[in-house]
Amino acid sequence: MSAEQSSAKREMRDSRRLTGPNVIWEHAGPVIDIALDDQEASAALHAWQKAITALLEGVGWGVERTASRRFPGGLSLAFSAPMDALYAACEMNEWAWSAAEAELDGSEAPSLQDAIEHFKKEIRKEDNPPLPRLQRAATRRGALFLCCDDYVSVGAGRYAKTWSVKELPEAGEVNWDECKRIPIAMLTGTNGKTTTVRLLRLMVLAQGKVPGMSSTDWLMIGDKIIDKGDWAGPGGARKILRDNRVDVALLETARGGMLRRGLGLGAGEADVVLLNNIAEDHLGEWGIQDLDMLADTKFVIRHAGKRMVLNADDEKSIERAHLVSQPVTWFCLDVQNPVLQEHLAANGSAALLDSDALWWYEDGTCERLIGVDEVPITLNGAARHNIANALAAIAVAKGLGLDQEAILAGLRAFRSDAKDNPGRLNLFDIDGVQVLVDFAHNPHGLDALMTMAKAMKPKRLLVTVGHAGDRNDDAIREVALTAWNHGVDHIVIKEQEKDLRGRALGEVPQIMKQALLDAGAAESAIGIATDEVEAAKQALDWAQPGDLLLLLTLSQREEVLQMLSEDATCANQP
């Protein structure tokens, strides 16, 4: 391959700051993502390494370290850098890549000396000496330290002290005895993390404490939503941890935030971290090409916890459990699971399902906590994925030091309705038709939902499906086929106009419809809706008493829930 052909395939896709532990390593610093031919990766890495090493030494950062991550069709290139110079560091990384490209192409390299002089000036402009001094002092005293573009804080929750990044005190001016910690949990996984964090919120409230919760839907302090939107990244975590009303922090931690910025917390700064499960979703984004790469990304969360909670029914979690150096608590739906049995034989802790009840095992002793029929979100055991979420919540709550009475109170009180858990397993009765609204949007989540639906033994079953346009054609087909292969009687394909992401209007529904027709579905068994509200209306028009309608609803959740609430003769949960 000629230099011209190789160059045509090369592209710097992204340049960003990593402010905490991430999929590459545990350090803060800049990273660039490069798309290039796999055959060129080794030469490209060597050329970049040479350029960035020379530049780091030239600006006086010779102690900083470099790291890289290879993936099919690309490279991620990173180095460690001071927290008060990350913008300059990003530009340095981009310069090093331009120098590497020049070497690969045999063209004239940019001047190293000019770059050194330029970046010394940029580093001086960004330099904020009190910041690293404050960070070092917090580390010595074991106080939580958080930094972003605008603010720096030490301590957490009701003990947090926060300053403008431009008006920082010297370390000796801080009353460090007041900068205490609060219990912190971080939760990640493909499916179930939002339900689990909401359930934990009720447990904390039952303890008489004020929970602070960040999630994909909102930020919440106690019973008040303080901001709506997707706050499941490090920005949401910082807002909760800096709020002086918060006694316990519950931080939903999404894959996207870990890839874009890294974790919001450093090593061992959370009391407990949870990885619910690992399933195919968002593949092809941020260099994540397959399920193993996604699993490696989600396992980044292990760095933040003093203890980790893992799912013994999840294959990818079992494969990576050896990476965890902290104590592990397992949760499991199968008491005979060999991983679980080995763990219990070693007096490990676990939350598990046995004989239609939830149990807690610790130090060789076991205790029956509560019957499945006493936990409303399980729908009397039909919703096995919510049994798993309840077990995960128990394990996290134990790691946070919550009282057992509070844990049980939360389990009994939490309902999958529009108040406690909007958009997740919300059940309505409309003139004898069961209507269930859920957020399921990938095959793993949909498979669990369909299994639950069959256990409810409806007369007929309808499901609405759709997908975001940034997924590949196979992923879009798989969602439709997952529903169809469970034996539905009717399927409504909905347009998700807010999620086209480069697709033409109507393109995703057509891909799904053709996949269903190819699988043997009759034309009459397929409906097409312009949006999620229209899909719900079509489903209700089709329904008869005894039917179950599964409305998979994302962006128009509030409108659909409002419409159903107005029509429901009795609502939600037993």
C-alpha positions as CSV (number, residue, x, y, z in Angstrom):
1,M,0.0,0.0,0.0
2,S,1.4,3.4,-1.0
3,A,1.8,6.3,1.5
4,E,-1.0,8.1,-0.4
5,Q,-3.4,5.2,0.1
6,S,-2.6,4.8,3.8
7,S,-3.0,8.5,4.4
8,A,-6.4,8.5,2.8
9,K,-7.6,6.0,5.3
10,R,-6.2,7.8,8.3
11,E,-8.3,10.2,10.3
12,M,-8.2,11.7,13.8
13,R,-11.8,11.1,15.0
14,D,-11.6,12.7,18.4
15,S,-9.4,14.6,20.8
16,R,-10.5,15.0,24.4
17,R,-9.5,15.2,28.1
18,L,-9.7,12.1,30.4
19,T,-10.2,13.4,33.9
20,G,-10.3,10.1,35.8
21,P,-9.8,6.3,35.4
22,N,-10.7,5.2,31.9
23,V,-10.6,2.3,29.5
24,I,-7.0,2.9,28.6
25,W,-5.6,3.3,32.2
26,E,-6.1,5.0,35.5
27,H,-4.5,8.4,34.8
28,A,-5.9,11.8,33.8
29,G,-4.6,13.3,30.6
30,P,-5.4,13.8,26.9
31,V,-6.4,11.1,24.4
32,I,-6.9,11.1,20.6
33,D,-8.8,8.4,18.7
34,I,-7.3,7.6,15.3
35,A,-8.9,5.7,12.5
36,L,-6.4,3.9,10.3
37,D,-5.6,0.6,8.6
38,D,-4.7,-2.1,11.0
39,Q,-1.5,-2.9,9.1
40,E,-0.3,0.6,9.8
41,A,-1.0,0.6,13.5
42,S,2.4,-0.5,14.8
43,A,4.3,2.1,12.7
44,A,1.8,4.8,13.7
45,L,2.1,4.0,17.4
46,H,5.9,4.0,17.2
47,A,6.0,7.4,15.3
48,W,3.6,9.0,17.8
49,Q,5.5,7.6,20.8
50,K,8.7,9.2,19.4
51,A,7.1,12.5,18.8
52,I,5.2,12.9,22.1
53,T,8.2,11.7,24.1
54,A,10.4,14.4,22.6
55,L,7.8,17.0,23.2
56,L,7.1,16.0,26.8
57,E,10.8,16.2,27.6
58,G,11.1,19.5,25.8
59,V,8.4,21.2,27.9
60,G,9.6,19.7,31.2
61,W,7.1,16.9,31.5
62,G,9.5,14.1,31.1
63,V,8.1,12.3,34.1
64,E,4.7,11.9,32.4
65,R,3.8,8.5,31.0
66,T,2.2,7.4,27.7
67,A,-0.4,4.7,26.9
68,S,-2.2,3.4,23.9
69,R,-5.2,1.1,23.1
70,R,-5.5,-0.7,19.8
71,F,-8.9,-1.7,18.4
72,P,-10.0,-3.0,14.9
73,G,-9.6,0.0,12.6
74,G,-7.9,2.3,15.0
75,L,-5.8,3.5,17.9
76,S,-6.3,5.5,21.0
77,L,-3.2,7.5,22.1
78,A,-2.9,9.0,25.5
79,F,-0.4,10.4,28.0
80,S,-0.7,11.6,31.6
81,A,-0.7,15.3,32.4
82,P,-1.2,17.8,35.2
83,M,-4.9,18.6,36.0
84,D,-4.3,22.3,35.5
85,A,-2.9,21.9,32.0
86,L,-5.2,19.4,30.2
87,Y,-6.2,21.8,27.4
88,A,-2.6,22.4,26.5
89,A,-2.0,18.7,26.8
90,C,-4.7,18.0,24.2
91,E,-3.1,20.3,21.7
92,M,0.3,18.7,22.4
93,N,-1.2,15.3,21.6
94,E,-2.6,16.6,18.4
95,W,0.8,18.1,17.4
96,A,2.5,14.7,18.1
97,W,0.0,13.0,15.8
98,S,0.7,15.5,13.1
99,A,4.4,14.8,13.5
100,A,3.8,11.0,13.4
101,E,1.7,11.4,10.2
102,A,4.5,13.4,8.6
103,E,6.9,10.5,9.4
104,L,4.5,7.9,8.0
105,D,4.0,9.8,4.8
106,G,7.6,10.8,4.4
107,S,6.7,14.5,4.4
108,E,8.3,17.4,6.2
109,A,7.9,17.2,9.9
110,P,6.6,20.2,12.0
111,S,9.4,21.9,14.0
112,L,9.9,20.3,17.4
113,Q,11.6,23.4,18.8
114,D,8.8,25.7,17.7
115,A,6.3,23.4,19.3
116,I,8.3,23.3,22.6
117,E,8.3,27.1,22.8
118,H,4.7,27.4,21.8
119,F,3.5,24.8,24.4
120,K,5.6,26.2,27.2
121,K,3.7,29.4,26.7
122,E,0.3,27.6,26.6
123,I,1.1,25.7,29.8
124,R,2.0,28.9,31.6
125,K,-1.3,30.5,30.5
126,E,-3.2,27.5,31.9
127,D,-1.0,27.1,35.0
128,N,-2.9,27.3,38.3
129,P,-0.4,26.5,41.1
130,P,-2.9,26.2,44.0
131,L,-4.8,23.5,42.2
132,P,-2.2,20.7,42.3
133,R,-1.2,21.8,45.8
134,L,-4.8,21.4,46.9
135,Q,-5.1,18.1,45.1
136,R,-1.9,16.8,46.8
137,A,-3.1,18.0,50.2
138,A,-6.5,16.3,49.8
139,T,-4.8,13.0,48.8
140,R,-2.5,13.1,51.9
141,R,-5.5,13.6,54.1
142,G,-7.8,11.1,52.4
143,A,-10.3,13.8,51.4
144,L,-12.3,13.5,48.2
145,F,-11.0,15.9,45.5
146,L,-13.0,16.9,42.5
147,C,-12.0,19.2,39.7
148,C,-13.7,20.4,36.5
149,D,-13.4,23.5,34.2
150,D,-15.2,25.9,36.6
151,Y,-15.0,24.5,40.2
152,V,-12.7,22.5,42.6
153,S,-14.1,20.8,45.7
154,V,-12.8,18.8,48.6
155,G,-14.9,16.6,50.8
156,A,-18.3,15.2,49.7
157,G,-22.0,15.9,50.1
158,R,-22.9,17.8,53.3
159,Y,-19.1,18.1,54.0
160,A,-18.1,19.4,50.6
161,K,-16.3,22.7,50.2
162,T,-16.3,24.2,46.7
163,W,-14.5,27.1,45.1
164,S,-14.2,28.7,41.7
165,V,-11.2,27.3,39.9
166,K,-9.9,30.9,39.5
167,E,-10.2,31.6,43.3
168,L,-8.7,28.7,45.0
169,P,-7.4,28.8,48.6
170,E,-4.0,27.5,49.6
171,A,-4.0,24.1,51.2
172,G,-3.1,25.6,54.6
173,E,-6.2,27.8,54.6
174,V,-8.6,24.8,54.4
175,N,-10.2,23.3,57.6
176,W,-9.5,19.7,56.6
177,D,-11.3,18.2,59.6
178,E,-14.6,19.5,58.1
179,C,-13.9,18.0,54.7
180,K,-15.3,14.5,55.4
181,R,-16.6,11.8,53.1
182,I,-20.1,10.4,52.7
183,P,-21.2,6.9,51.6
184,I,-20.9,6.6,47.8
185,A,-22.1,4.0,45.3
186,M,-21.5,3.9,41.6
187,L,-23.6,1.7,39.3
188,T,-23.1,0.7,35.7
189,G,-24.2,-2.0,33.3
190,T,-26.1,-2.4,30.1
191,N,-29.6,-2.8,31.5
192,G,-31.2,-2.2,34.9
193,K,-28.9,0.4,36.4
194,T,-31.6,3.2,36.4
195,T,-34.1,1.0,38.2
196,T,-31.5,-0.2,40.7
197,V,-30.3,3.3,41.5
198,R,-34.0,4.4,42.0
199,L,-34.6,1.5,44.3
200,L,-31.5,2.3,46.3
201,R,-32.8,5.9,46.7
202,L,-35.9,4.6,48.6
203,M,-33.7,2.5,50.8
204,V,-31.6,5.5,51.7
205,L,-34.8,7.5,52.4
206,A,-36.1,4.7,54.7
207,Q,-32.8,5.0,56.6
208,G,-33.7,8.6,57.3
209,K,-30.9,10.0,55.2
210,V,-30.9,12.3,52.2
211,P,-30.0,10.5,48.9
212,G,-28.4,12.3,46.0
213,M,-28.9,10.5,42.7
214,S,-27.5,11.1,39.3
215,S,-29.0,9.1,36.4
216,T,-29.8,9.1,32.7
217,D,-33.1,10.9,33.5
218,W,-32.3,13.5,36.1
219,L,-30.4,14.7,39.1
220,M,-32.4,14.2,42.3
221,I,-31.8,15.3,45.9
222,G,-34.1,13.7,48.4
223,D,-37.6,13.8,46.8
224,K,-36.8,16.8,44.5
225,I,-35.6,16.7,40.9
226,I,-33.1,19.5,40.5
227,D,-32.3,19.0,36.8
228,K,-33.7,16.9,34.0
229,G,-31.6,15.3,31.3
230,D,-28.9,12.6,31.0
231,W,-26.6,13.2,34.0
232,A,-25.0,9.7,34.1
233,G,-21.5,11.0,33.4
234,P,-18.8,12.5,35.6
235,G,-20.5,15.9,35.5
236,G,-23.6,14.5,37.2
237,A,-21.5,12.8,39.8
238,R,-19.7,16.0,40.7
239,K,-23.0,17.9,41.1
240,I,-24.3,15.4,43.5
241,L,-21.1,15.1,45.5
242,R,-20.8,18.9,45.8
243,D,-24.4,19.3,47.1
244,N,-24.4,20.1,50.8
245,R,-27.8,18.5,51.3
246,V,-26.6,15.0,50.4
247,D,-25.9,12.2,53.0
248,V,-25.5,9.3,50.5
249,A,-24.5,9.5,46.9
250,L,-26.0,7.1,44.3
251,L,-24.3,7.6,41.0
252,E,-25.5,6.0,37.8
253,T,-22.4,5.7,35.6
254,A,-22.9,5.3,31.9
255,R,-20.5,3.8,29.3
256,G,-20.4,7.0,27.3
257,G,-19.1,9.1,30.1
258,M,-16.4,6.6,31.0
259,L,-15.2,6.7,27.4
260,R,-15.5,10.4,26.9
261,R,-14.1,11.6,30.2
262,G,-13.2,8.6,32.4
263,L,-14.7,8.0,35.8
264,G,-15.7,11.0,37.9
265,L,-14.0,9.5,41.0
266,G,-10.5,8.2,41.5
267,A,-9.2,4.9,42.7
268,G,-11.1,3.5,45.8
269,E,-13.1,6.7,46.3
270,A,-16.5,4.9,46.2
271,D,-17.6,2.6,49.0
272,V,-19.1,0.1,46.5
273,V,-19.4,-0.2,42.7
274,L,-21.9,-2.3,40.8
275,L,-21.8,-3.8,37.4
276,N,-25.3,-5.1,36.7
277,N,-24.7,-7.0,33.4
278,I,-23.0,-6.7,30.0
279,A,-24.9,-7.0,26.7
280,E,-24.6,-5.7,23.2
281,D,-25.5,-2.1,22.9
282,H,-23.9,1.0,21.4
283,L,-21.3,-1.1,19.6
284,G,-19.3,0.8,17.0
285,E,-19.1,4.0,19.1
286,W,-15.9,5.4,20.6
287,G,-13.8,2.5,19.3
288,I,-16.0,-0.2,21.0
289,Q,-16.4,-2.8,18.3
290,D,-17.6,-5.9,20.1
291,L,-19.0,-7.3,23.3
292,D,-15.5,-8.0,24.8
293,M,-14.4,-4.4,24.3
294,L,-17.7,-3.2,25.8
295,A,-17.1,-5.4,28.8
296,D,-13.6,-4.0,29.2
297,T,-15.0,-0.5,29.2
298,K,-17.6,-1.2,31.8
299,F,-15.1,-3.0,34.0
300,V,-13.3,0.4,34.3
301,I,-15.7,1.1,37.2
302,R,-13.7,-1.4,39.3
303,H,-11.0,1.2,39.9
304,A,-13.3,3.5,41.8
305,G,-14.6,1.0,44.4
306,K,-13.5,-0.3,47.8
307,R,-15.9,-3.2,47.1
308,M,-17.4,-4.5,43.9
309,V,-20.8,-6.1,43.2
310,L,-21.0,-8.5,40.2
311,N,-23.6,-10.7,38.5
312,A,-22.9,-14.4,38.8
313,D,-25.3,-15.0,35.9
314,D,-23.4,-12.7,33.5
315,E,-20.7,-14.5,31.5
316,K,-18.5,-11.5,30.7
317,S,-18.4,-10.4,34.3
318,I,-17.3,-13.9,35.4
319,E,-14.6,-13.9,32.8
320,R,-13.2,-10.6,34.2
321,A,-13.7,-11.2,37.9
322,H,-10.0,-12.0,38.3
323,L,-9.2,-8.3,37.4
324,V,-10.9,-7.2,40.6
325,S,-8.5,-6.8,43.6
326,Q,-11.2,-5.6,46.0
327,P,-13.6,-7.8,47.9
328,V,-16.5,-9.0,45.6
329,T,-20.1,-9.5,46.4
330,W,-22.0,-11.6,43.9
331,F,-25.8,-11.6,43.2
332,C,-27.5,-14.4,41.4
333,L,-30.8,-15.9,40.3
334,D,-29.5,-19.5,40.5
335,V,-28.5,-20.8,43.9
336,Q,-26.7,-23.8,42.2
337,N,-24.5,-21.5,40.1
338,P,-20.9,-22.9,40.4
339,V,-19.3,-19.4,40.7
340,L,-21.7,-18.6,43.5
341,Q,-21.2,-21.9,45.3
342,E,-17.4,-21.6,45.2
343,H,-17.7,-18.0,46.5
344,L,-20.0,-19.1,49.4
345,A,-17.7,-22.0,50.3
346,A,-15.0,-19.4,50.8
347,N,-17.3,-17.4,53.2
348,G,-17.9,-14.7,50.6
349,S,-20.9,-12.4,50.6
350,A,-23.8,-12.7,48.2
351,A,-27.5,-11.8,47.5
352,L,-29.4,-14.6,45.8
353,L,-32.8,-16.0,44.9
354,D,-33.8,-19.3,46.4
355,S,-37.2,-20.9,47.0
356,D,-39.1,-17.7,45.8
357,A,-37.3,-15.5,48.3
358,L,-34.3,-13.2,48.4
359,W,-31.5,-14.2,50.7
360,W,-28.3,-12.6,52.1
361,Y,-25.1,-14.7,52.7
362,E,-22.1,-13.4,54.6
363,D,-19.3,-15.0,56.6
364,G,-20.7,-18.4,56.2
365,T,-24.2,-17.5,57.5
366,C,-27.4,-17.0,55.5
367,E,-30.6,-15.1,56.2
368,R,-33.9,-15.1,54.4
369,L,-34.7,-11.4,53.7
370,I,-38.0,-11.2,51.9
371,G,-40.4,-13.2,49.7
372,V,-40.4,-12.4,46.0
373,D,-44.2,-11.8,46.2
374,E,-43.5,-9.0,48.7
375,V,-41.3,-7.0,46.2
376,P,-43.7,-5.2,43.9
377,I,-41.3,-4.6,41.0
378,T,-41.0,-8.4,40.4
379,L,-44.7,-8.7,39.4
380,N,-45.0,-11.7,41.6
381,G,-41.9,-13.2,40.2
382,A,-42.7,-12.8,36.5
383,A,-40.2,-10.0,36.1
384,R,-37.0,-12.0,36.7
385,H,-34.8,-9.1,35.5
386,N,-36.3,-7.0,38.4
387,I,-35.6,-9.8,40.8
388,A,-31.9,-9.5,39.7
389,N,-32.1,-5.7,40.1
390,A,-33.5,-6.1,43.6
391,L,-30.7,-8.5,44.5
392,A,-28.1,-6.0,43.1
393,A,-29.6,-3.2,45.2
394,I,-29.5,-5.4,48.3
395,A,-25.8,-6.1,47.7
396,V,-25.0,-2.4,47.1
397,A,-27.0,-1.3,50.1
398,K,-25.1,-3.7,52.4
399,G,-21.9,-2.2,51.0
400,L,-23.1,1.3,51.9
401,G,-23.9,0.2,55.5
402,L,-27.7,0.6,55.3
403,D,-29.7,-1.1,58.0
404,Q,-31.6,-4.2,57.0
405,E,-34.9,-2.6,58.0
406,A,-34.3,0.2,55.6
407,I,-33.4,-2.2,52.8
408,L,-36.6,-4.2,53.3
409,A,-38.7,-1.1,53.5
410,G,-37.3,0.1,50.2
411,L,-38.0,-3.2,48.5
412,R,-41.6,-3.2,49.8
413,A,-42.2,0.4,48.9
414,F,-40.7,0.7,45.4
415,R,-43.1,0.3,42.5
416,S,-42.6,0.3,38.8
417,D,-45.0,3.1,38.3
418,A,-44.8,6.6,36.8
419,K,-43.9,8.0,40.2
420,D,-41.1,5.7,41.5
421,N,-39.8,4.3,38.2
422,P,-41.1,6.2,35.2
423,G,-40.6,4.4,31.9
424,R,-39.5,1.2,33.5
425,L,-42.1,-1.6,33.7
426,N,-45.0,0.8,34.2
427,L,-48.2,-1.3,34.1
428,F,-51.7,0.0,33.4
429,D,-55.2,-1.7,33.2
430,I,-57.3,-0.1,30.5
431,D,-60.7,-1.8,30.1
432,G,-59.3,-5.2,30.7
433,V,-56.2,-4.7,28.5
434,Q,-52.8,-4.8,30.3
435,V,-50.5,-2.1,29.0
436,L,-46.8,-2.1,30.0
437,V,-44.5,0.8,29.2
438,D,-40.8,0.1,29.3
439,F,-37.4,1.5,28.2
440,A,-36.0,-1.7,26.7
441,H,-34.0,-0.7,23.6
442,N,-31.6,-3.6,23.0
443,P,-31.9,-7.3,22.5
444,H,-30.8,-8.2,26.1
445,G,-33.4,-6.0,27.7
446,L,-36.1,-6.9,25.2
447,D,-35.5,-10.6,25.7
448,A,-35.9,-10.2,29.5
449,L,-39.1,-8.2,28.9
450,M,-40.6,-10.8,26.5
451,T,-39.8,-13.6,28.8
452,M,-41.7,-11.8,31.6
453,A,-44.6,-11.1,29.2
454,K,-45.0,-14.8,28.4
455,A,-45.0,-15.6,32.1
456,M,-48.0,-13.2,32.5
457,K,-50.0,-15.5,30.1
458,P,-51.8,-12.9,28.0
459,K,-54.6,-13.8,25.5
460,R,-52.6,-12.0,22.8
461,L,-49.4,-10.1,22.8
462,L,-48.4,-6.9,21.0
463,V,-45.1,-5.0,21.1
464,T,-43.9,-1.7,19.7
465,V,-40.3,-1.5,18.5
466,G,-37.9,1.1,17.1
467,H,-34.2,1.9,17.2
468,A,-31.7,4.7,16.9
469,G,-30.3,5.4,13.5
470,D,-26.6,5.2,14.7
471,R,-26.8,1.4,15.1
472,N,-25.9,-0.8,12.2
473,D,-28.5,-2.6,10.1
474,D,-27.9,-5.9,11.8
475,A,-28.5,-4.4,15.3
476,I,-31.7,-2.8,14.0
477,R,-32.9,-6.1,12.6
478,E,-32.0,-7.9,15.8
479,V,-34.3,-5.8,17.9
480,A,-37.3,-6.5,15.7
481,L,-36.5,-10.2,15.4
482,T,-36.0,-10.6,19.2
483,A,-39.5,-9.5,19.7
484,W,-40.9,-11.6,16.9
485,N,-39.2,-14.8,17.9
486,H,-40.9,-14.7,21.2
487,G,-44.2,-15.3,19.5
488,V,-45.9,-11.9,19.4
489,D,-49.3,-11.6,17.7
490,H,-48.8,-8.1,16.4
491,I,-45.8,-5.7,16.2
492,V,-45.9,-1.9,15.6
493,I,-42.7,-0.4,14.3
494,K,-42.3,3.2,15.4
495,E,-40.3,6.0,13.9
496,Q,-38.0,7.7,16.4
497,E,-37.4,11.0,14.6
498,K,-35.3,12.5,17.4
499,D,-32.9,9.5,17.1
500,L,-32.4,9.4,13.3
501,R,-28.7,10.2,13.8
502,G,-27.9,10.4,10.1
503,R,-30.6,8.0,8.8
504,A,-33.4,9.1,6.5
505,L,-36.9,9.3,7.8
506,G,-38.5,5.9,7.4
507,E,-35.2,4.1,6.9
508,V,-35.1,2.3,10.3
509,P,-38.8,1.1,10.2
510,Q,-38.3,-0.2,6.7
511,I,-35.2,-2.2,7.8
512,M,-37.2,-3.7,10.6
513,K,-40.3,-4.5,8.5
514,Q,-38.2,-6.3,5.9
515,A,-36.5,-8.3,8.6
516,L,-39.9,-9.4,10.0
517,L,-41.3,-10.3,6.5
518,D,-38.1,-12.3,5.8
519,A,-38.7,-14.1,9.1
520,G,-42.2,-15.2,8.0
521,A,-44.4,-12.4,9.5
522,A,-47.6,-11.6,7.7
523,E,-48.0,-8.1,6.4
524,S,-51.2,-7.8,8.4
525,A,-49.2,-8.5,11.6
526,I,-47.0,-5.4,11.2
527,G,-48.0,-1.8,11.8
528,I,-46.0,1.4,11.1
529,A,-46.3,4.4,13.4
530,T,-45.0,7.9,12.8
531,D,-43.9,8.3,16.5
532,E,-44.3,6.6,19.9
533,V,-47.6,8.3,20.8
534,E,-49.1,7.1,17.5
535,A,-47.7,3.6,18.1
536,A,-49.5,3.5,21.5
537,K,-52.7,4.6,19.9
538,Q,-52.4,1.9,17.2
539,A,-51.8,-0.7,20.0
540,L,-54.9,0.4,22.0
541,D,-57.0,0.3,18.8
542,W,-55.9,-3.3,18.1
543,A,-56.3,-4.6,21.7
544,Q,-59.1,-6.7,23.2
545,P,-59.7,-7.5,26.9
546,G,-57.1,-10.1,28.1
547,D,-54.3,-8.8,25.7
548,L,-50.9,-7.5,26.8
549,L,-49.4,-4.5,25.1
550,L,-45.7,-3.9,25.5
551,L,-44.9,-0.3,24.6
552,L,-41.2,0.3,24.3
553,T,-41.0,4.0,24.8
554,L,-38.0,6.3,25.0
555,S,-38.1,10.0,23.9
556,Q,-41.9,10.4,24.2
557,R,-42.2,8.6,27.5
558,E,-44.0,11.4,29.4
559,E,-46.6,11.9,26.6
560,V,-47.4,8.2,26.5
561,L,-47.6,7.8,30.2
562,Q,-49.9,10.8,30.5
563,M,-52.2,9.4,27.8
564,L,-52.4,6.0,29.5
565,S,-52.9,7.5,32.9
566,E,-56.0,9.3,31.6
567,D,-57.4,6.1,30.2
568,A,-56.5,3.6,32.9
569,T,-59.3,2.2,35.1
570,C,-56.8,1.0,37.6
571,A,-53.1,1.6,37.7
572,N,-49.8,-0.1,37.9
573,Q,-48.8,-2.5,40.5
574,P,-50.4,-5.0,42.8
